[in-house]
């Protein structure tokens, strides 16, 4: 219990400091103070400080027997990972060296304690060394190649989310290290570590992809997720199939923004529509059929027709409307409609209730109720560190579901998530400016 309280105190202290600093730096006095003390508060200097703090925490925890003090120091060092980025953006102090130094200091902060916990038997030694190899390749060899190609090696979203999960995994391992009799089913560290390895690999791969191809690649990945989900549903792996569809939704969430930011190809919009129809139309409809019942085919057909109508109306009518604000959907978007069906599949045992969920989903999609775009409106009102933390929590939550195999709980999480989106999406129906 003492270890848990120490961790809670450390997290609250670090988050409180970050929130205060993020607000204070918007005012001129703090910016002037930073300018006068660049030797101490330049983003690159903060990188050095947080790496040194992490090493002190490592020594205290693993070698000197002061675990609680080590946890407090490490947690504060992890919070400083967000502070250096805030300083760089607000004070315009970003440098080429900083692009290379920031991820290096991240690795020097979380990899040593993870290795320590691996050799204490809390996480897999093989997986942690696999992560170390990937991280070293990305930091040195891959970045050297990028320099030769004169391409920026700045961290992308995959790398940022990965770093947050790594920091969280260190704290989680510290908690497990204090609990002797924890049931193995609740040790999700290896599952989380697999997710980290995937994110680390994706972070490296996407550094070599031309920016204009980002959107098309994400749409293609969404399409692959839809096809994979159909195959898994055929084999009656419903929970896995739904996880794959949710991955497709994450790809779909960013392909439009990547197209706006970096451009795309001529076939990009068509690829996006086909991927959406497969992942959010055909795949959920097939789950309705596989769930059984005499009218399953009928409701599956109605659902497919509803998704098709929703997509066609969006392309041919809604995109051309001048009275529909940018970032506002006319009708529930098809990914959210799919979530209603997917959550119902995992929760409902009585087929007519599943059919009712499909009917509600179709009704909302073809309606003229307006919902804010999750990526273009809602996320833009969420501070970047909080958004990356939310993504990290999603990966951890999925890891817990995989570990415990609590399918029903997964279904309720999905239904609660889409319900929350509908409430927030209805409330935020006015477009907002993107945060700087």
C-alpha positions as a Markdown table, in Angstrom:
| # | Residue | x | y | z |
|---|---|---|---|---|
| 1 | Unk | 0.0 | 0.0 | 0.0 |
| 2 | Unk | 2.9 | 2.4 | 0.8 |
| 3 | Unk | 4.4 | 1.9 | -2.7 |
| 4 | Unk | 1.0 | 2.6 | -4.3 |
| 5 | Unk | 0.6 | 5.9 | -2.3 |
| 6 | Unk | 4.1 | 6.9 | -3.2 |
| 7 | Unk | 3.3 | 6.4 | -6.9 |
| 8 | Unk | 0.1 | 8.3 | -6.7 |
| 9 | Unk | 1.9 | 11.2 | -4.9 |
| 10 | Unk | 4.6 | 11.2 | -7.5 |
| 11 | Unk | 2.2 | 11.3 | -10.4 |
| 12 | Unk | 0.0 | 14.0 | -8.8 |
| 13 | Unk | 3.1 | 16.1 | -8.0 |
| 14 | Unk | 4.5 | 15.7 | -11.6 |
| 15 | Unk | 1.2 | 16.4 | -13.3 |
| 16 | Unk | 0.5 | 19.4 | -11.1 |
| 17 | Unk | 3.9 | 20.9 | -11.9 |
| 18 | Unk | 3.3 | 20.3 | -15.7 |
| 19 | Unk | -0.1 | 21.9 | -15.6 |
| 20 | Unk | 1.3 | 24.9 | -13.7 |
| 21 | Unk | 4.2 | 25.3 | -16.0 |
| 22 | Unk | 2.1 | 24.9 | -19.2 |
| 23 | Unk | 0.0 | 27.8 | -18.0 |
| 24 | Unk | 2.7 | 30.0 | -16.6 |
| 25 | Unk | 4.8 | 29.9 | -19.8 |
| 26 | Unk | 2.1 | 31.6 | -21.7 |
| 27 | Unk | 2.9 | 34.7 | -19.7 |
| 28 | Unk | 5.8 | 37.0 | -20.5 |
| 29 | Unk | 7.6 | 37.0 | -17.1 |
| 30 | Unk | 8.4 | 33.2 | -17.3 |
| 31 | Unk | 9.4 | 33.5 | -20.9 |
| 32 | Unk | 11.8 | 36.3 | -20.1 |
| 33 | Unk | 13.2 | 34.3 | -17.1 |
| 34 | Unk | 13.9 | 31.4 | -19.5 |
| 35 | Unk | 15.6 | 33.7 | -22.0 |
| 36 | Unk | 17.9 | 35.0 | -19.2 |
| 37 | Unk | 18.8 | 31.4 | -18.0 |
| 38 | Unk | 19.2 | 29.4 | -21.1 |
| 39 | Unk | 22.1 | 27.5 | -19.6 |
| 40 | Unk | 19.5 | 26.0 | -17.2 |
| 41 | Unk | 16.2 | 26.1 | -19.0 |
| 42 | Unk | 17.0 | 25.7 | -22.7 |
| 43 | Unk | 15.1 | 22.6 | -24.0 |
| 44 | Unk | 18.4 | 20.8 | -24.6 |
| 45 | Unk | 19.5 | 21.7 | -21.1 |
| 46 | Unk | 16.2 | 20.3 | -19.7 |
| 47 | Unk | 17.0 | 17.1 | -21.6 |
| 48 | Unk | 20.3 | 16.8 | -19.8 |
| 49 | Unk | 18.7 | 17.5 | -16.4 |
| 50 | Unk | 15.9 | 14.9 | -16.8 |
| 51 | Unk | 18.4 | 12.3 | -18.0 |
| 52 | Unk | 20.6 | 12.9 | -14.9 |
| 53 | Unk | 17.6 | 12.8 | -12.6 |
| 54 | Unk | 16.5 | 9.5 | -14.1 |
| 55 | Unk | 20.0 | 8.0 | -13.5 |
| 56 | Unk | 19.8 | 9.2 | -9.9 |
| 57 | Unk | 16.4 | 7.5 | -9.5 |
| 58 | Unk | 17.8 | 4.4 | -11.1 |
| 59 | Unk | 20.7 | 4.2 | -8.6 |
| 60 | Unk | 18.4 | 4.9 | -5.6 |
| 61 | Unk | 15.9 | 2.3 | -6.6 |
| 62 | Unk | 18.1 | -0.7 | -7.8 |
| 63 | Unk | 21.4 | -0.2 | -6.0 |
| 64 | Unk | 20.9 | 1.9 | -2.8 |
| 65 | Unk | 17.6 | 0.5 | -1.5 |
| 66 | Unk | 15.8 | 3.8 | -1.5 |
| 67 | Unk | 13.0 | 2.7 | -3.8 |
| 68 | Unk | 10.3 | 5.3 | -2.9 |
| 69 | Unk | 12.7 | 8.3 | -3.3 |
| 70 | Unk | 13.8 | 6.8 | -6.6 |
| 71 | Unk | 10.2 | 6.5 | -7.8 |
| 72 | Unk | 9.5 | 10.2 | -7.0 |
| 73 | Unk | 12.7 | 11.4 | -8.8 |
| 74 | Unk | 12.0 | 9.2 | -11.9 |
| 75 | Unk | 8.4 | 10.3 | -12.2 |
| 76 | Unk | 9.5 | 14.0 | -12.1 |
| 77 | Unk | 12.1 | 13.2 | -14.7 |
| 78 | Unk | 9.4 | 11.7 | -16.9 |
| 79 | Unk | 7.2 | 14.8 | -16.6 |
| 80 | Unk | 10.1 | 16.9 | -17.7 |
| 81 | Unk | 9.9 | 15.1 | -21.0 |
| 82 | Unk | 6.9 | 17.2 | -21.7 |
| 83 | Unk | 8.3 | 20.4 | -20.2 |
| 84 | Unk | 11.2 | 20.6 | -22.7 |
| 85 | Unk | 8.8 | 20.4 | -25.6 |
| 86 | Unk | 6.6 | 23.2 | -24.2 |
| 87 | Unk | 9.6 | 25.4 | -23.8 |
| 88 | Unk | 10.8 | 24.7 | -27.3 |
| 89 | Unk | 7.3 | 25.6 | -28.8 |
| 90 | Unk | 6.4 | 28.6 | -26.7 |
| 91 | Unk | 9.9 | 30.2 | -26.7 |
| 92 | Unk | 10.8 | 29.2 | -30.3 |
| 93 | Unk | 13.9 | 27.4 | -29.1 |
| 94 | Unk | 13.7 | 24.2 | -31.2 |
| 95 | Unk | 17.0 | 23.1 | -32.7 |
| 96 | Unk | 18.2 | 20.4 | -35.1 |
| 97 | Unk | 20.2 | 19.0 | -32.1 |
| 98 | Unk | 17.1 | 19.0 | -30.0 |
| 99 | Unk | 15.3 | 16.8 | -32.6 |
| 100 | Unk | 18.0 | 14.2 | -32.1 |
| 101 | Unk | 18.6 | 14.8 | -28.4 |
| 102 | Unk | 15.0 | 14.6 | -27.1 |
| 103 | Unk | 14.3 | 11.0 | -28.2 |
| 104 | Unk | 17.8 | 9.9 | -27.1 |
| 105 | Unk | 17.2 | 11.3 | -23.6 |
| 106 | Unk | 13.9 | 9.5 | -23.5 |
| 107 | Unk | 15.6 | 6.2 | -24.2 |
| 108 | Unk | 18.2 | 6.9 | -21.6 |
| 109 | Unk | 15.4 | 7.6 | -19.1 |
| 110 | Unk | 13.2 | 4.6 | -19.5 |
| 111 | Unk | 15.3 | 1.8 | -21.0 |
| 112 | Unk | 17.8 | 1.3 | -18.0 |
| 113 | Unk | 15.0 | 0.8 | -15.4 |
| 114 | Unk | 13.1 | -1.5 | -17.8 |
| 115 | Unk | 16.2 | -3.6 | -18.2 |
| 116 | Unk | 16.5 | -3.7 | -14.4 |
| 117 | Unk | 12.9 | -4.9 | -14.0 |
| 118 | Unk | 13.5 | -7.5 | -16.7 |
| 119 | Unk | 16.3 | -9.1 | -14.7 |
| 120 | Unk | 14.2 | -8.9 | -11.6 |
| 121 | Unk | 11.7 | -11.2 | -13.4 |
| 122 | Unk | 8.9 | -8.7 | -13.8 |
| 123 | Unk | 9.0 | -8.4 | -17.6 |
| 124 | Unk | 10.4 | -10.5 | -20.4 |
| 125 | Unk | 14.2 | -10.3 | -20.9 |
| 126 | Unk | 13.9 | -11.2 | -24.6 |
| 127 | Unk | 11.3 | -8.6 | -25.3 |
| 128 | Unk | 13.2 | -5.8 | -23.5 |
| 129 | Unk | 16.4 | -6.6 | -25.4 |
| 130 | Unk | 14.3 | -6.6 | -28.6 |
| 131 | Unk | 13.1 | -3.2 | -27.7 |
| 132 | Unk | 16.6 | -2.0 | -27.0 |
| 133 | Unk | 17.9 | -3.2 | -30.4 |
| 134 | Unk | 15.0 | -1.4 | -32.2 |
| 135 | Unk | 15.5 | 1.8 | -30.2 |
| 136 | Unk | 19.3 | 1.8 | -30.8 |
| 137 | Unk | 18.7 | 1.2 | -34.5 |
| 138 | Unk | 16.2 | 4.0 | -34.7 |
| 139 | Unk | 18.3 | 6.5 | -32.7 |
| 140 | Unk | 21.6 | 6.0 | -34.5 |
| 141 | Unk | 21.6 | 4.0 | -37.7 |
| 142 | Unk | 18.1 | 5.1 | -39.0 |
| 143 | Unk | 18.8 | 8.7 | -38.1 |
| 144 | Unk | 22.2 | 8.6 | -39.8 |
| 145 | Unk | 20.4 | 7.4 | -43.0 |
| 146 | Unk | 17.8 | 10.2 | -42.6 |
| 147 | Unk | 20.6 | 12.8 | -42.3 |
| 148 | Unk | 22.2 | 11.5 | -45.5 |
| 149 | Unk | 18.8 | 11.8 | -47.2 |
| 150 | Unk | 18.4 | 15.3 | -45.7 |
| 151 | Unk | 15.1 | 14.2 | -44.0 |
| 152 | Unk | 14.0 | 15.4 | -40.6 |
| 153 | Unk | 14.3 | 12.8 | -37.8 |
| 154 | Unk | 11.9 | 14.5 | -35.5 |
| 155 | Unk | 9.7 | 12.2 | -33.4 |
| 156 | Unk | 6.3 | 11.4 | -34.9 |
| 157 | Unk | 3.2 | 10.5 | -33.0 |
| 158 | Unk | 4.1 | 6.8 | -32.8 |
| 159 | Unk | 7.3 | 7.7 | -31.0 |
| 160 | Unk | 5.7 | 10.1 | -28.6 |
| 161 | Unk | 2.9 | 7.7 | -27.6 |
| 162 | Unk | 5.6 | 4.9 | -27.2 |
| 163 | Unk | 7.6 | 7.1 | -24.8 |
| 164 | Unk | 4.6 | 7.8 | -22.6 |
| 165 | Unk | 3.7 | 4.1 | -22.4 |
| 166 | Unk | 7.4 | 3.3 | -21.5 |
| 167 | Unk | 7.4 | 5.8 | -18.7 |
| 168 | Unk | 4.1 | 4.4 | -17.4 |
| 169 | Unk | 5.4 | 0.8 | -17.7 |
| 170 | Unk | 8.4 | 1.7 | -15.5 |
| 171 | Unk | 6.0 | 2.9 | -12.8 |
| 172 | Unk | 3.7 | -0.1 | -13.2 |
| 173 | Unk | 6.7 | -2.5 | -12.8 |
| 174 | Unk | 7.7 | -0.6 | -9.7 |
| 175 | Unk | 4.2 | -1.3 | -8.3 |
| 176 | Unk | 4.4 | -5.0 | -9.3 |
| 177 | Unk | 7.9 | -5.2 | -7.6 |
| 178 | Unk | 6.2 | -4.4 | -4.3 |
| 179 | Unk | 3.4 | -6.9 | -4.6 |
| 180 | Unk | 4.5 | -10.4 | -4.0 |
| 181 | Unk | 1.2 | -12.3 | -4.4 |
| 182 | Unk | -0.3 | -10.5 | -7.4 |
| 183 | Unk | -2.2 | -13.1 | -9.7 |
| 184 | Unk | -0.2 | -13.6 | -12.9 |
| 185 | Unk | -3.4 | -12.7 | -14.9 |
| 186 | Unk | -3.0 | -9.1 | -13.8 |
| 187 | Unk | 0.6 | -8.7 | -14.9 |
| 188 | Unk | 0.1 | -7.1 | -18.3 |
| 189 | Unk | 3.6 | -5.9 | -18.6 |
| 190 | Unk | 4.6 | -8.2 | -21.4 |
| 191 | Unk | 1.5 | -7.4 | -23.5 |
| 192 | Unk | 2.2 | -3.7 | -23.0 |
| 193 | Unk | 5.8 | -4.3 | -24.0 |
| 194 | Unk | 4.7 | -5.9 | -27.3 |
| 195 | Unk | 2.6 | -2.8 | -28.0 |
| 196 | Unk | 5.6 | -0.6 | -27.3 |
| 197 | Unk | 7.8 | -2.7 | -29.7 |
| 198 | Unk | 5.1 | -2.3 | -32.5 |
| 199 | Unk | 5.0 | 1.5 | -31.9 |
| 200 | Unk | 8.8 | 1.8 | -31.9 |
| 201 | Unk | 9.0 | -0.1 | -35.2 |
| 202 | Unk | 6.2 | 2.0 | -36.7 |
| 203 | Unk | 8.0 | 5.2 | -35.6 |
| 204 | Unk | 11.1 | 4.2 | -37.5 |
| 205 | Unk | 9.3 | 3.0 | -40.6 |
| 206 | Unk | 7.2 | 6.2 | -41.0 |
| 207 | Unk | 10.3 | 8.4 | -40.8 |
| 208 | Unk | 11.3 | 7.0 | -44.2 |
| 209 | Unk | 7.9 | 7.4 | -45.9 |
| 210 | Unk | 7.4 | 10.5 | -48.0 |
| 211 | Unk | 4.9 | 12.8 | -46.3 |
| 212 | Unk | 2.5 | 12.8 | -49.3 |
| 213 | Unk | 2.0 | 9.1 | -49.0 |
| 214 | Unk | 1.1 | 9.1 | -45.3 |
| 215 | Unk | -2.7 | 9.4 | -45.9 |
| 216 | Unk | -2.7 | 6.7 | -48.5 |
| 217 | Unk | -0.7 | 4.3 | -46.3 |
| 218 | Unk | -3.1 | 4.9 | -43.4 |
| 219 | Unk | -6.1 | 4.3 | -45.6 |
| 220 | Unk | -4.5 | 1.1 | -46.9 |
| 221 | Unk | -3.8 | -0.1 | -43.4 |
| 222 | Unk | -7.5 | 0.6 | -42.5 |
| 223 | Unk | -8.5 | -1.5 | -45.5 |
| 224 | Unk | -6.2 | -4.3 | -44.4 |
| 225 | Unk | -7.7 | -4.1 | -40.9 |
| 226 | Unk | -11.2 | -4.6 | -42.4 |
| 227 | Unk | -10.2 | -7.6 | -44.4 |
| 228 | Unk | -8.4 | -9.1 | -41.4 |
| 229 | Unk | -11.4 | -8.6 | -39.2 |
| 230 | Unk | -13.6 | -10.4 | -41.7 |
| 231 | Unk | -11.3 | -13.4 | -41.6 |
| 232 | Unk | -11.1 | -13.4 | -37.8 |
| 233 | Unk | -14.9 | -13.1 | -37.6 |
| 234 | Unk | -15.2 | -16.1 | -39.9 |
| 235 | Unk | -13.1 | -18.1 | -37.4 |
| 236 | Unk | -15.3 | -16.8 | -34.5 |
| 237 | Unk | -12.5 | -14.7 | -32.9 |
| 238 | Unk | -14.9 | -11.8 | -32.3 |
| 239 | Unk | -12.9 | -9.9 | -29.7 |
| 240 | Unk | -9.8 | -10.0 | -31.9 |
| 241 | Unk | -11.8 | -9.0 | -34.9 |
| 242 | Unk | -13.2 | -6.0 | -33.0 |
| 243 | Unk | -9.7 | -5.0 | -31.8 |
| 244 | Unk | -8.5 | -5.0 | -35.4 |
| 245 | Unk | -11.5 | -2.8 | -36.5 |
| 246 | Unk | -10.6 | -0.3 | -33.7 |
| 247 | Unk | -7.0 | -0.2 | -35.0 |
| 248 | Unk | -8.5 | 0.6 | -38.4 |
| 249 | Unk | -10.5 | 3.4 | -36.8 |
| 250 | Unk | -7.2 | 4.9 | -35.5 |
| 251 | Unk | -5.8 | 4.8 | -39.0 |
| 252 | Unk | -8.9 | 6.4 | -40.4 |
| 253 | Unk | -8.8 | 9.1 | -37.7 |
| 254 | Unk | -5.5 | 10.4 | -39.0 |
| 255 | Unk | -5.6 | 9.8 | -42.8 |
| 256 | Unk | -7.7 | 12.9 | -43.4 |
| 257 | Unk | -5.5 | 15.1 | -41.3 |
| 258 | Unk | -2.4 | 13.8 | -43.0 |
| 259 | Unk | -3.9 | 14.5 | -46.4 |
| 260 | Unk | -4.6 | 18.1 | -45.3 |
| 261 | Unk | -1.2 | 18.6 | -43.8 |
| 262 | Unk | 1.1 | 16.8 | -46.3 |
| 263 | Unk | -1.1 | 16.3 | -49.4 |
| 264 | Unk | -1.9 | 13.0 | -51.0 |
| 265 | Unk | -2.5 | 11.2 | -54.3 |
| 266 | Unk | -5.5 | 11.3 | -56.7 |
| 267 | Unk | -6.7 | 7.9 | -55.6 |
| 268 | Unk | -6.5 | 8.7 | -51.9 |
| 269 | Unk | -10.1 | 9.7 | -51.3 |
| 270 | Unk | -11.4 | 6.6 | -53.2 |
| 271 | Unk | -9.1 | 4.4 | -51.1 |
| 272 | Unk | -10.4 | 6.1 | -47.9 |
| 273 | Unk | -14.0 | 5.4 | -48.9 |
| 274 | Unk | -13.4 | 1.8 | -49.8 |
| 275 | Unk | -11.5 | 1.2 | -46.6 |
| 276 | Unk | -14.3 | 2.8 | -44.5 |
| 277 | Unk | -17.0 | 0.7 | -46.2 |
| 278 | Unk | -15.1 | -2.5 | -45.6 |
| 279 | Unk | -14.0 | -1.8 | -42.0 |
| 280 | Unk | -17.1 | 0.0 | -40.7 |
| 281 | Unk | -19.7 | -1.6 | -43.0 |
| 282 | Unk | -19.0 | -5.1 | -44.1 |
| 283 | Unk | -17.0 | -6.2 | -41.1 |
| 284 | Unk | -19.6 | -5.3 | -38.4 |
| 285 | Unk | -22.4 | -6.6 | -40.6 |
| 286 | Unk | -20.7 | -9.9 | -40.9 |
| 287 | Unk | -20.5 | -10.0 | -37.1 |
| 288 | Unk | -24.3 | -9.6 | -37.0 |
| 289 | Unk | -24.7 | -12.5 | -39.3 |
| 290 | Unk | -22.3 | -14.7 | -37.3 |
| 291 | Unk | -24.1 | -13.8 | -34.1 |
| 292 | Unk | -27.1 | -15.8 | -35.4 |
| 293 | Unk | -30.8 | -15.4 | -35.3 |
| 294 | Unk | -33.5 | -15.8 | -38.0 |
| 295 | Unk | -33.4 | -12.1 | -39.0 |
| 296 | Unk | -29.6 | -11.6 | -38.8 |
| 297 | Unk | -29.2 | -11.4 | -42.6 |
| 298 | Unk | -32.0 | -8.8 | -42.9 |
| 299 | Unk | -30.5 | -6.5 | -40.2 |
| 300 | Unk | -27.0 | -7.0 | -41.6 |
| 301 | Unk | -28.2 | -5.9 | -45.0 |
| 302 | Unk | -30.0 | -2.9 | -43.5 |
| 303 | Unk | -26.8 | -2.0 | -41.7 |
| 304 | Unk | -24.7 | -2.3 | -44.9 |
| 305 | Unk | -27.2 | -0.1 | -46.7 |
| 306 | Unk | -27.1 | 2.5 | -44.0 |
| 307 | Unk | -23.3 | 2.7 | -44.0 |
| 308 | Unk | -23.3 | 2.9 | -47.9 |
| 309 | Unk | -25.9 | 5.7 | -47.8 |
| 310 | Unk | -24.0 | 7.5 | -45.1 |
| 311 | Unk | -20.7 | 7.4 | -47.1 |
| 312 | Unk | -22.4 | 8.3 | -50.5 |
| 313 | Unk | -24.3 | 11.2 | -48.9 |
| 314 | Unk | -21.1 | 12.5 | -47.3 |
| 315 | Unk | -19.1 | 12.4 | -50.6 |
| 316 | Unk | -21.8 | 13.7 | -52.9 |
| 317 | Unk | -23.8 | 16.1 | -50.7 |
| 318 | Unk | -22.3 | 17.0 | -47.4 |
| 319 | Unk | -18.9 | 17.9 | -48.7 |
| 320 | Unk | -20.5 | 20.4 | -51.1 |
| 321 | Unk | -22.8 | 22.0 | -48.5 |
| 322 | Unk | -22.0 | 25.6 | -47.6 |
| 323 | Unk | -24.3 | 25.7 | -44.6 |
| 324 | Unk | -22.6 | 22.8 | -42.8 |
| 325 | Unk | -19.6 | 24.1 | -40.8 |
| 326 | Unk | -16.2 | 22.5 | -41.4 |
| 327 | Unk | -15.5 | 19.7 | -39.0 |
| 328 | Unk | -19.2 | 18.9 | -38.5 |
| 329 | Unk | -20.8 | 15.6 | -39.6 |
| 330 | Unk | -24.3 | 15.4 | -40.9 |
| 331 | Unk | -25.4 | 12.2 | -39.2 |
| 332 | Unk | -23.4 | 9.9 | -36.9 |
| 333 | Unk | -20.1 | 9.0 | -38.6 |
| 334 | Unk | -19.7 | 5.4 | -39.7 |
| 335 | Unk | -16.8 | 4.6 | -37.4 |
| 336 | Unk | -19.0 | 5.6 | -34.4 |
| 337 | Unk | -22.0 | 3.7 | -35.8 |
| 338 | Unk | -19.7 | 0.6 | -36.2 |
| 339 | Unk | -18.8 | 0.9 | -32.5 |
| 340 | Unk | -22.4 | 0.6 | -31.4 |
| 341 | Unk | -22.7 | -2.7 | -33.3 |
| 342 | Unk | -19.3 | -4.0 | -32.1 |
| 343 | Unk | -19.9 | -3.2 | -28.5 |
| 344 | Unk | -23.4 | -4.9 | -28.7 |
| 345 | Unk | -21.8 | -8.0 | -30.2 |
| 346 | Unk | -19.7 | -8.5 | -27.1 |
| 347 | Unk | -22.3 | -7.6 | -24.5 |
| 348 | Unk | -25.6 | -8.9 | -25.8 |
| 349 | Unk | -26.5 | -12.6 | -25.8 |
| 350 | Unk | -30.0 | -12.2 | -27.1 |
| 351 | Unk | -29.9 | -11.6 | -30.9 |
| 352 | Unk | -32.9 | -9.3 | -31.1 |
| 353 | Unk | -31.1 | -6.8 | -28.8 |
| 354 | Unk | -28.2 | -6.9 | -31.2 |
| 355 | Unk | -30.5 | -6.2 | -34.1 |
| 356 | Unk | -31.9 | -3.3 | -32.2 |
| 357 | Unk | -28.4 | -1.9 | -31.7 |
| 358 | Unk | -27.8 | -2.2 | -35.4 |
| 359 | Unk | -31.1 | -0.4 | -36.1 |
| 360 | Unk | -30.2 | 2.4 | -33.7 |
| 361 | Unk | -26.8 | 2.7 | -35.4 |
| 362 | Unk | -28.4 | 3.0 | -38.9 |
| 363 | Unk | -31.0 | 5.5 | -37.7 |
| 364 | Unk | -28.3 | 7.8 | -36.3 |
| 365 | Unk | -26.0 | 7.5 | -39.3 |
| 366 | Unk | -28.8 | 8.4 | -41.9 |
| 367 | Unk | -30.2 | 11.1 | -39.6 |
| 368 | Unk | -29.5 | 14.8 | -39.9 |
| 369 | Unk | -28.2 | 15.1 | -36.4 |
| 370 | Unk | -24.9 | 16.9 | -36.4 |
| 371 | Unk | -21.8 | 15.6 | -34.6 |
| 372 | Unk | -18.4 | 17.2 | -34.2 |
| 373 | Unk | -15.5 | 15.5 | -36.0 |
| 374 | Unk | -13.5 | 13.6 | -33.4 |
| 375 | Unk | -10.1 | 14.4 | -35.0 |
| 376 | Unk | -10.7 | 17.9 | -36.4 |
| 377 | Unk | -12.7 | 19.4 | -33.6 |
| 378 | Unk | -12.7 | 17.4 | -30.4 |
| 379 | Unk | -9.0 | 16.4 | -30.3 |
| 380 | Unk | -7.9 | 19.9 | -31.2 |
| 381 | Unk | -9.4 | 21.1 | -27.9 |
| 382 | Unk | -7.3 | 18.5 | -26.0 |
| 383 | Unk | -3.8 | 19.5 | -25.0 |
| 384 | Unk | -1.2 | 17.5 | -26.9 |
| 385 | Unk | 0.3 | 15.8 | -23.8 |
| 386 | Unk | -3.1 | 14.8 | -22.6 |
| 387 | Unk | -4.0 | 13.4 | -26.1 |
| 388 | Unk | -0.8 | 11.3 | -26.2 |
| 389 | Unk | -1.5 | 10.1 | -22.7 |
| 390 | Unk | -5.1 | 9.1 | -23.7 |
| 391 | Unk | -3.6 | 7.1 | -26.6 |
| 392 | Unk | -1.2 | 5.4 | -24.2 |
| 393 | Unk | -4.0 | 4.5 | -21.9 |
| 394 | Unk | -5.9 | 3.0 | -24.8 |
| 395 | Unk | -3.0 | 0.7 | -25.5 |
| 396 | Unk | -2.7 | -0.3 | -21.9 |
| 397 | Unk | -6.5 | -0.9 | -21.7 |
| 398 | Unk | -6.4 | -3.2 | -24.7 |
| 399 | Unk | -3.4 | -5.0 | -23.2 |
| 400 | Unk | -5.5 | -5.6 | -20.0 |
| 401 | Unk | -8.4 | -6.9 | -22.1 |
| 402 | Unk | -6.0 | -9.3 | -23.9 |
| 403 | Unk | -4.5 | -10.5 | -20.6 |
| 404 | Unk | -7.7 | -11.0 | -18.7 |
| 405 | Unk | -9.8 | -12.1 | -21.7 |
| 406 | Unk | -12.8 | -10.2 | -20.2 |
| 407 | Unk | -14.7 | -9.8 | -23.4 |
| 408 | Unk | -17.9 | -8.4 | -21.8 |
| 409 | Unk | -15.9 | -5.7 | -20.1 |
| 410 | Unk | -14.4 | -4.8 | -23.4 |
| 411 | Unk | -17.8 | -4.5 | -24.9 |
| 412 | Unk | -19.0 | -2.1 | -22.2 |
| 413 | Unk | -15.9 | 0.0 | -22.6 |
| 414 | Unk | -16.7 | 0.3 | -26.4 |
| 415 | Unk | -20.3 | 1.3 | -25.7 |
| 416 | Unk | -19.3 | 3.8 | -23.1 |
| 417 | Unk | -16.7 | 5.3 | -25.4 |
| 418 | Unk | -19.1 | 5.8 | -28.3 |
| 419 | Unk | -21.8 | 7.2 | -25.9 |
| 420 | Unk | -19.3 | 9.7 | -24.6 |
| 421 | Unk | -18.4 | 10.7 | -28.1 |
| 422 | Unk | -22.0 | 11.3 | -29.1 |
| 423 | Unk | -22.6 | 13.5 | -26.0 |
| 424 | Unk | -19.4 | 15.5 | -26.6 |
| 425 | Unk | -19.9 | 15.5 | -30.4 |
| 426 | Unk | -23.3 | 17.0 | -30.0 |
| 427 | Unk | -22.1 | 19.6 | -27.6 |
| 428 | Unk | -19.2 | 20.7 | -29.7 |
| 429 | Unk | -21.0 | 21.3 | -32.9 |
| 430 | Unk | -19.2 | 24.6 | -33.6 |
| 431 | Unk | -15.7 | 24.3 | -35.3 |
| 432 | Unk | -12.7 | 25.5 | -33.2 |
| 433 | Unk | -9.3 | 26.7 | -34.2 |
| 434 | Unk | -6.4 | 24.2 | -33.9 |
| 435 | Unk | -4.2 | 24.6 | -30.8 |
| 436 | Unk | -0.8 | 26.1 | -31.5 |
